[in-house]
């Protein structure tokens, strides 16, 4: 119990360090929008649109047609709308202004990325300190810092969880693991269309590598569980 407590304390310390390294200038500046007048404000606008659509009874615009695109209809679905990650923004928006909620949303996404990667690595047998390093690099590393102008790449915790269950599925196939892998991939697609698409491209070669040496096991599973497998895939 004591060792687990120190593990949590260590993970929390690394997460705080990562937040200060990546968002310190945001915090000390009073949470001003610092990403420029490009993707960040666009994504903030679309998240705010979903919030008003969901919670403002006087908001007259449908979900699929934000007023920004008037008179065009249905443009929301042609944009990177972050709908799968919007509930987190809604929660923050109930207590903060639109721009501060956006900044806190970015930080919360980074924390979620750190937590997901750290959890997955530890479940795969990686030692806590190395798992923290992996989580830090995934959530707060230079590749993330270089793309803060594009917050649509921030909500990617679901990608880690999907890959984790893909590995578990090929390790010991079961309908539950397949549903978890496919469900988290679909959630990632809703949270970030780009990342969901790129992840699907990565899953194809990953699946081929994992199937190698397990052809007999996978064939037996599909023969025995073809109905549940079909239902699981069609369900998402």
MARBA-3410 file (N, C-alpha, C, O; in Angstrom, 1 decimal):
236
0.8,-1.2,0.0,0.0,0.0,0.0,0.9,1.3,0.0,0.6,2.2,-0.7 ~ 1.9,1.2,0.8,2.8,2.4,0.9,3.5,2.6,-0.5,3.7,3.7,-0.9 ~ 3.9,1.5,-1.1,4.6,1.6,-2.4,3.7,2.2,-3.5,4.1,3.0,-4.3 ~ 2.4,1.8,-3.4,1.4,2.3,-4.4,1.2,3.8,-4.2,1.1,4.5,-5.1 ~ 1.2,4.2,-2.9,1.0,5.6,-2.6,2.2,6.4,-3.2,1.9,7.5,-3.8
3.4,5.9,-3.0,4.5,6.7,-3.6,4.5,6.7,-5.1,5.0,7.6,-5.7 ~ 4.0,5.6,-5.7,3.8,5.6,-7.1,2.9,6.7,-7.6,3.2,7.3,-8.6 ~ 1.8,6.9,-6.9,0.8,7.9,-7.2,1.5,9.3,-7.1,1.3,10.2,-7.9 ~ 2.2,9.5,-6.0,2.8,10.8,-5.7,3.9,11.1,-6.8,3.9,12.2,-7.3 ~ 4.6,10.1,-7.2,5.6,10.3,-8.3,5.0,10.6,-9.6,5.4,11.5,-10.3
3.9,9.9,-9.9,3.2,10.2,-11.2,2.6,11.6,-11.1,2.6,12.3,-12.1 ~ 2.1,12.0,-10.0,1.5,13.4,-9.9,2.6,14.4,-10.0,2.3,15.5,-10.7 ~ 3.7,14.2,-9.4,4.8,15.2,-9.5,5.3,15.3,-11.0,5.5,16.4,-11.4 ~ 5.4,14.2,-11.7,5.8,14.3,-13.1,4.7,15.0,-13.9,5.1,15.8,-14.8 ~ 3.5,14.7,-13.6,2.4,15.4,-14.4,2.4,16.9,-14.1,2.2,17.7,-15.1
2.6,17.3,-12.9,2.7,18.8,-12.6,3.9,19.4,-13.3,3.8,20.5,-13.9 ~ 5.0,18.7,-13.3,6.2,19.2,-14.0,5.9,19.3,-15.5,6.3,20.3,-16.1 ~ 5.3,18.4,-16.1,4.9,18.4,-17.5,4.0,19.6,-17.8,4.2,20.3,-18.8 ~ 3.0,19.8,-16.9,2.1,20.9,-17.1,2.8,22.2,-17.1,2.6,23.1,-17.9 ~ 3.7,22.4,-16.1,4.4,23.7,-16.0,5.3,23.9,-17.2,5.5,25.0,-17.6
5.9,22.8,-17.6,6.9,22.9,-18.8,6.1,23.3,-20.1,6.6,24.1,-20.9 ~ 4.9,22.7,-20.3,4.2,22.9,-21.5,3.3,24.1,-21.5,3.1,24.8,-22.5 ~ 2.7,24.4,-20.3,1.7,25.5,-20.2,2.0,26.5,-19.1,1.2,27.3,-18.8 ~ 3.3,26.6,-18.7,3.6,27.6,-17.7,3.4,29.0,-18.1,2.9,29.8,-17.3 ~ 3.7,29.3,-19.4,3.5,30.6,-19.9,2.0,31.0,-20.0,1.7,32.2,-19.8
1.2,30.0,-20.2,-0.2,30.2,-20.2,-0.8,30.6,-18.8,-1.5,31.5,-18.6 ~ -0.3,29.8,-17.8,-0.7,30.0,-16.4,-0.3,31.4,-15.9,-1.1,32.1,-15.4 ~ 0.9,31.7,-16.1,1.4,33.0,-15.6,0.9,34.2,-16.4,1.0,35.3,-15.9 ~ 0.4,34.0,-17.6,-0.2,35.1,-18.4,-1.6,35.3,-18.1,-2.2,36.3,-18.7 ~ -2.2,34.6,-17.2,-3.6,34.7,-16.9,-4.6,34.0,-17.8,-5.7,34.4,-18.0
-4.1,32.9,-18.4,-4.9,32.1,-19.3,-5.4,32.8,-20.5,-6.6,32.6,-20.8 ~ -4.6,33.6,-21.1,-5.0,34.2,-22.3,-4.8,33.2,-23.5,-4.0,32.3,-23.4 ~ -5.5,33.4,-24.6,-5.4,32.5,-25.7,-4.0,32.8,-26.4,-3.8,34.0,-26.8 ~ -3.1,31.9,-26.4,-1.8,32.2,-26.8,-1.4,31.4,-28.1,-0.2,31.5,-28.5 ~ -2.4,30.8,-28.8,-2.0,29.9,-29.9,-2.1,30.6,-31.2,-1.9,30.0,-32.3
-2.5,31.9,-31.3,-2.7,32.5,-32.6,-4.1,32.5,-33.1,-4.9,31.8,-32.5 ~ -4.3,33.1,-34.2,-5.6,33.2,-34.8,-5.9,32.2,-35.8,-6.4,32.5,-36.9 ~ -5.5,30.9,-35.5,-5.7,29.9,-36.5,-6.6,28.8,-35.9,-7.7,29.0,-35.5 ~ -6.0,27.6,-35.9,-6.8,26.4,-35.5,-7.3,26.5,-34.1,-8.5,26.1,-33.8 ~ -6.6,27.1,-33.2,-7.0,27.2,-31.8,-8.3,27.9,-31.6,-9.2,27.4,-30.9
-8.4,29.1,-32.2,-9.7,29.8,-32.1,-10.8,29.2,-32.8,-12.0,29.2,-32.4 ~ -10.5,28.5,-33.9,-11.5,27.8,-34.7,-12.1,26.6,-33.8,-13.3,26.5,-33.7 ~ -11.2,25.9,-33.2,-11.6,24.8,-32.4,-12.4,25.3,-31.1,-13.3,24.7,-30.7 ~ -11.9,26.4,-30.6,-12.6,27.0,-29.4,-14.0,27.4,-29.8,-14.9,27.2,-29.1 ~ -14.1,28.0,-31.0,-15.4,28.4,-31.5,-16.4,27.2,-31.6,-17.5,27.2,-31.2
-15.9,26.1,-32.2,-16.7,24.9,-32.4,-17.1,24.2,-31.1,-18.2,23.8,-30.9 ~ -16.2,24.2,-30.1,-16.5,23.7,-28.8,-17.5,24.5,-28.1,-18.4,24.0,-27.5 ~ -17.4,25.8,-28.2,-18.4,26.8,-27.7,-19.7,26.6,-28.3,-20.8,26.7,-27.7 ~ -19.7,26.3,-29.6,-21.0,26.1,-30.3,-21.7,24.8,-29.8,-22.9,24.9,-29.5 ~ -20.9,23.8,-29.5,-21.5,22.6,-29.0,-22.1,22.8,-27.6,-23.1,22.3,-27.2
-21.3,23.6,-26.8,-21.8,23.9,-25.4,-23.1,24.7,-25.4,-24.0,24.3,-24.7 ~ -23.2,25.7,-26.3,-24.4,26.5,-26.3,-25.6,25.7,-26.9,-26.7,25.8,-26.5 ~ -25.3,24.8,-27.9,-26.3,24.0,-28.4,-26.8,23.0,-27.4,-28.0,22.7,-27.4 ~ -26.0,22.5,-26.5,-26.4,21.5,-25.5,-27.1,22.1,-24.3,-28.0,21.5,-23.7 ~ -26.7,23.4,-23.9,-27.1,23.9,-22.6,-27.9,25.2,-22.7,-28.5,25.6,-21.7
-27.9,25.9,-23.8,-28.6,27.2,-23.9,-29.9,27.0,-24.7,-29.9,26.8,-25.9 ~ -31.0,27.0,-24.0,-32.3,26.8,-24.7,-32.7,27.9,-25.7,-33.6,27.6,-26.5 ~ -32.0,29.0,-25.6,-32.3,30.1,-26.5,-31.4,30.1,-27.7,-31.5,31.0,-28.6 ~ -30.5,29.1,-27.8,-29.5,29.1,-28.9,-30.3,28.4,-30.1,-30.7,27.3,-30.0 ~ -30.4,29.1,-31.1,-31.3,28.7,-32.2,-30.6,27.9,-33.3,-31.3,27.5,-34.3
-29.3,27.7,-33.3,-28.6,27.0,-34.3,-28.5,25.6,-34.1,-28.1,25.2,-33.0 ~ -28.7,24.7,-35.1,-28.6,23.3,-34.9,-27.1,22.9,-34.8,-26.2,23.6,-35.2 ~ -26.9,21.7,-34.2,-25.5,21.2,-34.0,-24.7,21.2,-35.3,-23.5,21.6,-35.3 ~ -25.3,20.7,-36.3,-24.5,20.6,-37.6,-24.3,21.9,-38.4,-23.6,21.8,-39.4 ~ -24.9,23.0,-37.9,-24.7,24.2,-38.7,-24.4,25.4,-37.8,-25.3,26.2,-37.5
-23.1,25.6,-37.4,-22.8,26.7,-36.6,-23.0,28.0,-37.3,-22.9,28.0,-38.6 ~ -23.3,29.1,-36.7,-23.6,30.4,-37.4,-22.4,30.9,-38.1,-22.5,31.7,-39.0 ~ -21.2,30.5,-37.7,-20.0,31.0,-38.4,-20.0,30.7,-39.9,-19.5,31.5,-40.7 ~ -20.7,29.6,-40.3,-20.7,29.1,-41.7,-21.9,29.6,-42.4,-22.1,29.2,-43.6 ~ -22.8,30.4,-41.8,-24.0,30.8,-42.4,-23.7,31.5,-43.8,-22.8,32.3,-43.9
-24.5,31.2,-44.8,-25.7,30.4,-44.8,-25.5,28.9,-45.2,-26.5,28.2,-45.4 ~ -24.2,28.4,-45.2,-24.0,27.0,-45.5,-24.5,26.2,-44.4,-24.4,26.5,-43.2 ~ -25.0,25.0,-44.7,-25.6,24.1,-43.7,-24.7,22.8,-43.6,-24.1,22.4,-44.6 ~ -24.7,22.2,-42.4,-24.0,21.0,-42.2,-22.5,21.0,-42.2,-21.8,20.0,-42.3 ~ -21.9,22.2,-42.1,-20.5,22.4,-42.1,-19.7,21.9,-40.9,-18.5,21.6,-40.9
-20.5,21.7,-39.8,-19.9,21.2,-38.6,-19.3,19.8,-38.8,-18.2,19.5,-38.3 ~ -20.0,19.0,-39.6,-19.5,17.6,-39.8,-18.3,17.6,-40.8,-17.7,16.5,-41.0 ~ -18.1,18.7,-41.5,-16.9,18.7,-42.4,-15.7,19.4,-41.7,-14.7,19.6,-42.4 ~ -15.8,19.7,-40.4,-14.7,20.3,-39.7,-14.2,19.3,-38.7,-14.8,18.3,-38.3 ~ -13.0,19.6,-38.2,-12.5,18.8,-37.0,-13.2,19.4,-35.8,-12.7,20.3,-35.2
-14.3,18.8,-35.4,-15.2,19.4,-34.4,-14.9,18.9,-33.0,-15.5,19.5,-32.1 ~ -14.1,17.9,-32.8,-13.7,17.5,-31.4,-14.9,17.1,-30.6,-14.9,17.2,-29.4 ~ -15.9,16.6,-31.2,-17.2,16.2,-30.5,-17.0,15.2,-29.4,-17.6,15.3,-28.4 ~ -16.1,14.3,-29.6,-15.9,13.2,-28.6,-15.2,13.8,-27.4,-15.3,13.2,-26.3 ~ -14.5,14.9,-27.5,-13.9,15.5,-26.3,-14.6,16.8,-25.8,-14.2,17.4,-24.9
-15.7,17.1,-26.5,-16.5,18.3,-26.1,-17.1,18.2,-24.7,-17.1,19.3,-24.0 ~ -17.5,17.1,-24.2,-18.1,17.1,-22.8,-17.1,17.6,-21.7,-17.5,18.2,-20.7 ~ -15.8,17.4,-21.9,-14.9,17.9,-21.0,-14.9,19.4,-21.1,-14.8,20.1,-20.0 ~ -15.0,20.0,-22.2,-15.1,21.5,-22.4,-16.4,22.0,-21.7,-16.4,23.0,-21.1 ~ -17.5,21.2,-21.9,-18.7,21.6,-21.3,-18.6,21.8,-19.8,-19.1,22.7,-19.2
-18.0,20.8,-19.2,-17.8,20.8,-17.8,-17.0,22.0,-17.3,-17.4,22.6,-16.3 ~ -15.9,22.3,-18.0,-15.1,23.4,-17.6,-15.9,24.7,-17.9,-15.7,25.7,-17.2 ~ -16.6,24.7,-19.0,-17.3,26.0,-19.4,-18.4,26.4,-18.4,-18.7,27.6,-18.4 ~ -18.9,25.5,-17.6,-19.9,25.9,-16.7,-19.4,26.7,-15.6,-20.1,27.4,-14.9 ~ -18.0,26.7,-15.4,-17.4,27.5,-14.3,-16.5,28.6,-14.8,-16.1,29.5,-14.1
-16.1,28.6,-16.1,-15.1,29.5,-16.6,-15.6,30.2,-17.9,-16.5,29.7,-18.6 ~ -14.9,31.3,-18.3,-15.1,31.9,-19.6,-14.7,31.0,-20.7,-14.0,30.1,-20.5 ~ -15.1,31.4,-21.9,-14.8,30.5,-23.1,-13.4,30.3,-23.3,-12.9,29.2,-23.6 ~ -12.6,31.4,-23.2,-11.1,31.3,-23.5,-10.4,30.6,-22.4,-9.5,29.8,-22.6 ~ -10.8,30.8,-21.1,-10.1,30.1,-20.0,-10.5,28.6,-20.0,-9.7,27.8,-19.7
-11.8,28.3,-20.3,-12.2,26.9,-20.4,-11.4,26.2,-21.5,-11.1,25.0,-21.4 ~ -11.1,26.9,-22.6,-10.3,26.3,-23.7,-8.9,26.0,-23.2,-8.4,24.9,-23.5 ~ -8.3,26.9,-22.5,-6.9,26.6,-22.0,-6.9,25.5,-21.0,-6.0,24.6,-21.1 ~ -7.9,25.4,-20.1,-8.0,24.3,-19.2,-8.3,23.0,-19.8,-7.9,22.0,-19.4 ~ -9.1,23.1,-20.9,-9.4,21.9,-21.7,-8.1,21.3,-22.3,-7.9,20.1,-22.3
-7.3,22.2,-22.8,-6.0,21.7,-23.4,-5.1,21.0,-22.3,-4.6,20.0,-22.5 ~ -5.1,21.6,-21.1,-4.3,21.1,-20.0,-4.9,19.7,-19.6,-4.2,18.8,-19.3 ~ -6.2,19.7,-19.5,-6.9,18.4,-19.1,-6.6,17.3,-20.1,-6.4,16.2,-19.7 ~ -6.6,17.7,-21.4,-6.3,16.7,-22.4,-4.9,16.1,-22.3,-4.7,14.9,-22.4 ~ -4.0,17.0,-22.0,-2.6,16.6,-21.8,-2.5,15.7,-20.5,-1.7,14.7,-20.6
-3.2,16.1,-19.5,-3.2,15.2,-18.3,-3.8,13.8,-18.6,-3.3,12.8,-18.1 ~ -4.8,13.8,-19.4,-5.4,12.6,-19.8,-4.5,11.7,-20.6,-4.4,10.5,-20.4 ~ -3.7,12.3,-21.5,-2.7,11.6,-22.3,-1.7,11.0,-21.4,-1.3,9.9,-21.6 ~ -1.2,11.8,-20.4,-0.2,11.3,-19.5,-0.7,10.1,-18.7,-0.1,9.1,-18.6 ~ -1.9,10.3,-18.2,-2.5,9.2,-17.3,-2.7,7.9,-18.2,-2.4,6.8,-17.7
-3.2,8.1,-19.4,-3.5,6.9,-20.2,-2.2,6.2,-20.6,-2.1,4.9,-20.4 ~ -1.2,6.9,-21.0,0.1,6.2,-21.4,0.8,5.6,-20.1,1.3,4.5,-20.2 ~ 0.8,6.3,-19.0,1.4,5.8,-17.8,0.7,4.5,-17.4,1.3,3.5,-17.1 ~ -0.6,4.6,-17.4,-1.4,3.4,-17.0,-1.2,2.2,-17.9,-0.9,1.1,-17.4 ~ -1.2,2.5,-19.2,-1.0,1.4,-20.2,0.4,0.7,-20.1,0.5,-0.5,-20.1
1.4,1.6,-19.9,2.8,1.1,-19.8,2.9,0.2,-18.5,3.6,-0.8,-18.6 ~ 2.4,0.7,-17.4,2.5,-0.1,-16.2,1.7,-1.4,-16.3,2.2,-2.4,-15.8 ~ 0.5,-1.4,-17.0,-0.2,-2.6,-17.1,0.5,-3.6,-18.0,0.3,-4.8,-17.9 ~ 1.4,-3.1,-18.9,2.2,-3.9,-19.8,3.5,-4.4,-19.1,4.3,-5.1,-19.7 ~ 3.7,-4.0,-17.9,4.8,-4.5,-17.1,6.0,-3.6,-17.0,7.1,-4.0,-16.5
5.8,-2.3,-17.5,6.9,-1.4,-17.4,7.0,-0.8,-16.0,6.0,-0.6,-15.4 ~ 8.2,-0.6,-15.5,8.4,-0.1,-14.2,7.9,1.3,-14.1,7.9,2.1,-15.1 ~ 7.4,1.7,-12.9,6.7,3.0,-12.8,7.6,4.2,-13.3,7.0,5.1,-14.0 ~ 8.9,4.3,-12.9,9.7,5.4,-13.4,9.7,5.5,-14.9,9.6,6.6,-15.4 ~ 9.9,4.4,-15.5,10.0,4.4,-17.0,8.6,4.7,-17.6,8.5,5.3,-18.6
7.6,4.2,-16.9,6.2,4.5,-17.4,5.9,6.0,-17.3,5.3,6.6,-18.2 ~ 6.4,6.7,-16.2,6.3,8.1,-16.1,7.0,8.8,-17.2,6.5,9.8,-17.8 ~ 8.2,8.4,-17.5,9.0,9.0,-18.6,8.2,8.8,-19.9,8.1,9.8,-20.7 ~ 7.7,7.6,-20.2,6.9,7.4,-21.4,5.7,8.3,-21.4,5.3,8.9,-22.5 ~ 5.0,8.4,-20.3,3.8,9.3,-20.2,4.2,10.7,-20.5,3.4,11.5,-21.1
5.3,11.2,-19.9,5.7,12.6,-20.0,6.0,12.9,-21.5,5.6,13.9,-22.0 ~ 6.8,12.0,-22.1,7.1,12.2,-23.5,5.9,12.3,-24.4,5.8,13.0,-25.4 ~ 5.0,11.4,-24.1,3.7,11.3,-24.9,2.9,12.5,-24.8,2.3,13.1,-25.7 ~ 2.8,13.0,-23.5,1.8,14.1,-23.2,2.5,15.5,-23.3,1.8,16.5,-23.7 ~ 3.7,15.6,-22.9,4.3,16.9,-22.8,5.6,17.1,-23.6,6.3,18.1,-23.4
5.9,16.2,-24.4,7.2,16.2,-25.2,7.2,17.3,-26.2,6.3,18.1,-26.4 ~ 8.4,17.4,-26.9,8.6,18.4,-27.9,7.6,18.3,-29.1,7.2,19.4,-29.6 ~ 7.2,17.1,-29.5,6.3,17.0,-30.6,4.9,17.6,-30.2,4.2,18.2,-31.1 ~ 4.5,17.5,-28.9,3.3,18.2,-28.5,3.5,19.7,-28.4,2.6,20.4,-28.9 ~ 4.6,20.1,-27.9,4.9,21.6,-27.8,4.9,22.2,-29.2,4.4,23.4,-29.3
5.4,21.5,-30.1,5.5,22.1,-31.5,4.1,22.2,-32.2,4.0,22.9,-33.2 ~ 3.1,21.5,-31.6,1.8,21.5,-32.2,0.7,22.1,-31.3,-0.5,21.8,-31.5 ~ 1.1,23.0,-30.4,0.1,23.6,-29.6,-0.8,24.6,-30.4,-1.9,24.9,-29.9 ~ -0.4,25.0,-31.5,-1.2,25.8,-32.4,-2.4,25.0,-33.0,-3.3,25.5,-33.6 ~ -2.3,23.6,-32.8,-3.3,22.7,-33.4,-3.9,21.9,-32.3,-3.5,20.7,-32.2
-4.8,22.4,-31.5,-5.3,21.6,-30.3,-6.1,20.4,-30.7,-6.4,19.6,-29.9 ~ -6.4,20.3,-32.0,-7.1,19.0,-32.4,-6.3,17.8,-32.3,-6.8,16.7,-32.3 ~ -5.0,18.0,-32.0,-4.1,16.8,-31.8,-3.9,16.5,-30.3,-3.2,15.6,-30.0 ~ -4.5,17.3,-29.5,-4.3,17.0,-28.0,-5.1,15.9,-27.4,-4.6,15.1,-26.7 ~ -6.4,15.7,-27.8,-7.2,14.6,-27.1,-6.8,13.3,-27.8,-7.5,12.8,-28.7
-5.8,12.6,-27.3,-5.4,11.4,-27.8,-5.2,10.3,-26.8,-4.4,9.3,-27.0 ~ -5.8,10.4,-25.7,-5.7,9.3,-24.6,-6.4,8.1,-25.1,-6.0,7.0,-24.8 ~ -7.5,8.2,-25.9,-8.3,7.1,-26.3,-7.5,6.2,-27.3,-7.7,5.0,-27.4 ~ -6.5,6.8,-28.0,-5.7,6.1,-28.9,-4.8,5.1,-28.2,-4.6,4.0,-28.6 ~ -4.2,5.6,-27.1,-3.4,4.7,-26.2,-4.2,3.5,-25.7,-3.8,2.4,-25.7
-5.4,3.8,-25.2,-6.3,2.8,-24.6,-6.7,1.8,-25.7,-6.8,0.6,-25.4 ~ -6.9,2.2,-26.9,-7.3,1.3,-28.0,-6.1,0.4,-28.3,-6.3,-0.8,-28.5 ~ -4.9,1.0,-28.5,-3.7,0.2,-28.8,-3.5,-0.8,-27.7,-3.1,-2.0,-27.9 ~ -3.7,-0.4,-26.4,-3.5,-1.3,-25.3,-4.4,-2.6,-25.4,-3.9,-3.7,-25.3 ~ -5.7,-2.3,-25.7,-6.6,-3.4,-25.8,-6.4,-4.3,-27.1,-6.7,-5.4,-27.2
-5.8,-3.6,-28.2,-5.4,-4.4,-29.3,-4.4,-5.4,-29.0,-4.4,-6.6,-29.3 ~ -3.4,-4.9,-28.2,-2.3,-5.8,-27.8,-2.9,-7.0,-26.9,-2.5,-8.1,-27.1 ~ -3.8,-6.6,-26.0,-4.4,-7.6,-25.1,-5.2,-8.6,-25.9,-5.3,-9.8,-25.6 ~ -5.9,-8.1,-26.9,-6.7,-9.0,-27.8,-5.9,-10.0,-28.5,-6.2,-11.2,-28.5 ~ -4.8,-9.6,-29.1,-3.9,-10.6,-29.8,-3.2,-11.5,-28.8,-2.8,-12.6,-29.2
-3.0,-11.0,-27.6,-2.4,-11.9,-26.6,-3.3,-13.0,-26.1,-2.9,-14.2,-26.0 ~ -4.6,-12.7,-26.0,-5.6,-13.7,-25.6,-7.0,-13.2,-26.1,-7.7,-12.4,-25.4 ~ -7.4,-13.6,-27.3,-8.6,-13.0,-28.0,-9.8,-13.3,-27.1,-10.0,-14.4,-26.6 ~ -10.7,-12.2,-27.0,-12.0,-12.4,-26.4,-12.8,-11.2,-26.9,-12.3,-10.2,-27.3 ~ -14.2,-11.5,-27.0,-15.1,-10.4,-27.4,-15.0,-9.1,-26.6,-15.0,-8.0,-27.2
-14.8,-9.2,-25.3,-14.7,-8.1,-24.4,-13.5,-7.2,-24.8,-13.6,-6.0,-24.9 ~ -12.3,-7.8,-25.1,-11.2,-7.0,-25.5,-11.3,-6.4,-26.9,-10.8,-5.3,-27.1 ~ -12.0,-7.1,-27.7,-12.2,-6.6,-29.1,-13.1,-5.4,-29.0,-12.9,-4.4,-29.7 ~ -14.2,-5.5,-28.2,-15.1,-4.3,-28.0,-14.4,-3.1,-27.5,-14.6,-2.0,-27.9 ~ -13.5,-3.4,-26.5,-12.7,-2.3,-25.8,-11.8,-1.6,-26.9,-11.8,-0.4,-26.9
-11.1,-2.4,-27.7,-10.2,-1.9,-28.7,-11.0,-1.1,-29.7,-10.6,0.0,-30.1 ~ -12.0,-1.6,-30.2,-12.8,-0.9,-31.3,-13.5,0.3,-30.7,-13.6,1.3,-31.4 ~ -14.0,0.1,-29.5,-14.8,1.3,-28.9,-13.9,2.5,-28.6,-14.3,3.6,-28.9 ~ -12.7,2.2,-28.1,-11.8,3.3,-27.9,-11.3,3.9,-29.2,-11.1,5.1,-29.2 ~ -11.1,3.1,-30.2,-10.8,3.7,-31.5,-11.9,4.6,-32.0,-11.6,5.7,-32.5
-13.1,4.2,-31.9,-14.2,5.0,-32.4,-14.3,6.3,-31.6,-14.6,7.3,-32.1 ~ -14.1,6.2,-30.3,-14.1,7.4,-29.4,-13.0,8.3,-29.8,-13.2,9.6,-29.9 ~ -11.8,7.8,-30.2,-10.7,8.6,-30.7,-11.1,9.3,-32.0,-10.7,10.4,-32.2 ~ -11.8,8.6,-32.8,-12.2,9.2,-34.1,-13.2,10.3,-33.8,-13.1,11.3,-34.6 ~ -14.0,10.2,-32.8,-14.9,11.3,-32.5,-14.2,12.5,-31.9,-14.5,13.6,-32.1
-13.2,12.2,-31.0,-12.4,13.2,-30.3,-11.5,13.9,-31.3,-11.2,15.1,-31.1 ~ -10.9,13.2,-32.2,-10.0,13.9,-33.2,-10.0,13.0,-34.5,-9.4,11.9,-34.5 ~ -10.7,13.5,-35.5,-10.8,12.8,-36.7,-9.5,12.4,-37.3,-9.3,11.3,-37.8 ~ -8.5,13.4,-37.3,-7.2,13.1,-37.8,-6.5,12.0,-37.1,-6.0,11.1,-37.8 ~ -6.5,12.0,-35.8,-5.8,11.0,-35.1,-6.5,9.6,-35.2,-5.8,8.6,-35.3
-7.8,9.6,-35.3,-8.5,8.3,-35.5,-8.2,7.7,-36.8,-8.0,6.5,-36.9 ~ -8.1,8.6,-37.9,-7.8,8.1,-39.2,-6.3,7.6,-39.2,-6.1,6.5,-39.8 ~ -5.4,8.4,-38.7,-4.0,8.0,-38.7,-3.8,6.7,-37.9,-3.0,5.8,-38.2 ~ -4.6,6.5,-36.8,-4.5,5.3,-36.0,-5.0,4.1,-36.8,-4.4,3.0,-36.6 ~ -6.0,4.3,-37.5,-6.5,3.2,-38.4,-5.4,2.7,-39.3,-5.3,1.5,-39.6
-4.7,3.7,-39.9,-3.6,3.3,-40.8,-2.5,2.6,-40.1,-1.9,1.7,-40.7 ~ -2.3,2.9,-38.9,-1.3,2.2,-38.1,-1.7,0.9,-37.6,-0.9,0.0,-37.5 ~ -3.0,0.7,-37.4,-3.5,-0.6,-36.9,-3.3,-1.7,-38.0,-3.2,-2.9,-37.6 ~ -3.3,-1.4,-39.2,-3.2,-2.4,-40.3,-1.9,-3.1,-40.2,-1.8,-4.4,-40.1 ~ -0.7,-2.4,-40.3,0.6,-3.1,-40.2,0.8,-3.7,-38.8,1.4,-4.7,-38.7
0.3,-3.0,-37.8,0.4,-3.5,-36.4,-0.3,-4.9,-36.3,0.2,-5.8,-35.7 ~ -1.5,-4.9,-36.9,-2.2,-6.2,-36.8,-1.5,-7.3,-37.6,-1.5,-8.5,-37.1 ~ -0.9,-7.0,-38.7,-0.2,-8.0,-39.5,1.0,-8.5,-38.7,1.2,-9.7,-38.7 ~ 1.7,-7.6,-38.0,2.8,-8.1,-37.2,2.4,-9.0,-36.1,3.0,-10.0,-35.8 ~ 1.3,-8.5,-35.4,0.8,-9.3,-34.2,0.2,-10.6,-34.6,0.3,-11.6,-33.9
-0.4,-10.7,-35.8,-1.0,-12.0,-36.2,0.1,-13.0,-36.6,-0.1,-14.2,-36.4 ~ 1.3,-12.5,-37.0,2.4,-13.4,-37.4,2.7,-14.3,-36.2,3.0,-13.8,-35.1 ~ 2.7,-15.6,-36.4,2.9,-16.5,-35.3,1.7,-16.9,-34.5,1.8,-17.8,-33.6 ~ 0.6,-16.2,-34.7,-0.6,-16.5,-34.0,-1.8,-16.8,-34.9,-3.0,-16.7,-34.6 ~ -1.5,-17.3,-36.2,-2.5,-17.5,-37.2,-3.5,-18.6,-36.7,-4.7,-18.4,-36.9
-2.9,-19.6,-36.1,-3.8,-20.7,-35.7,-4.7,-20.3,-34.6,-5.9,-20.7,-34.6 ~ -4.2,-19.6,-33.6,-5.0,-19.1,-32.5,-6.1,-18.2,-33.0,-7.2,-18.3,-32.6 ~ -5.7,-17.2,-33.9,-6.7,-16.3,-34.4,-7.8,-17.0,-35.2,-9.0,-16.6,-35.2 ~ -7.4,-18.0,-36.0,-8.4,-18.7,-36.8,-9.3,-19.5,-35.9,-10.5,-19.5,-36.2 ~ -8.8,-20.1,-34.9,-9.7,-20.8,-34.0,-10.7,-19.9,-33.3,-11.8,-20.2,-33.1
-10.2,-18.7,-32.9,-11.0,-17.7,-32.2,-12.2,-17.3,-33.2,-13.3,-17.2,-32.8 ~ -11.8,-16.9,-34.4,-12.8,-16.4,-35.4,-13.8,-17.5,-35.7,-15.0,-17.2,-35.9 ~ -13.4,-18.8,-35.8,-14.3,-19.9,-36.0,-15.3,-20.0,-34.9,-16.5,-20.2,-35.1 ~ -14.8,-19.9,-33.6,-15.7,-20.1,-32.4,-16.5,-18.9,-32.1,-17.6,-19.0,-31.6 ~ -15.9,-17.7,-32.4,-16.6,-16.4,-31.9,-16.9,-15.5,-33.1,-16.9,-14.3,-32.9
-17.3,-16.1,-34.2,-17.5,-15.2,-35.4,-18.8,-14.3,-35.2,-18.8,-13.2,-35.7 ~ -19.8,-14.9,-34.5,-21.0,-14.1,-34.3,-20.7,-12.9,-33.3,-21.0,-11.7,-33.6 ~ -20.1,-13.2,-32.2,-19.8,-12.1,-31.2,-18.8,-11.1,-31.8,-18.9,-9.9,-31.5 ~ -17.8,-11.6,-32.7,-16.9,-10.7,-33.3,-17.6,-9.7,-34.3,-17.3,-8.6,-34.3 ~ -18.5,-10.3,-35.1,-19.3,-9.5,-36.0,-20.1,-8.4,-35.3,-20.2,-7.3,-35.7
-20.8,-8.9,-34.2,-21.6,-8.0,-33.4,-20.8,-6.8,-32.8,-21.2,-5.7,-32.8 ~ -19.6,-7.2,-32.3,-18.7,-6.3,-31.6,-18.2,-5.2,-32.6,-18.2,-4.0,-32.3 ~ -17.9,-5.6,-33.8,-17.4,-4.7,-34.8,-18.5,-3.8,-35.4,-18.3,-2.6,-35.6 ~ -19.7,-4.4,-35.6,-20.8,-3.6,-36.1,-21.3,-2.7,-35.1,-21.9,-1.7,-35.4 ~ -21.1,-3.0,-33.8,-21.7,-2.2,-32.7,-21.0,-0.8,-32.6,-21.6,0.1,-32.1
-19.7,-0.7,-33.1,-19.0,0.6,-33.1,-18.9,1.2,-34.5,-18.3,2.2,-34.6
END
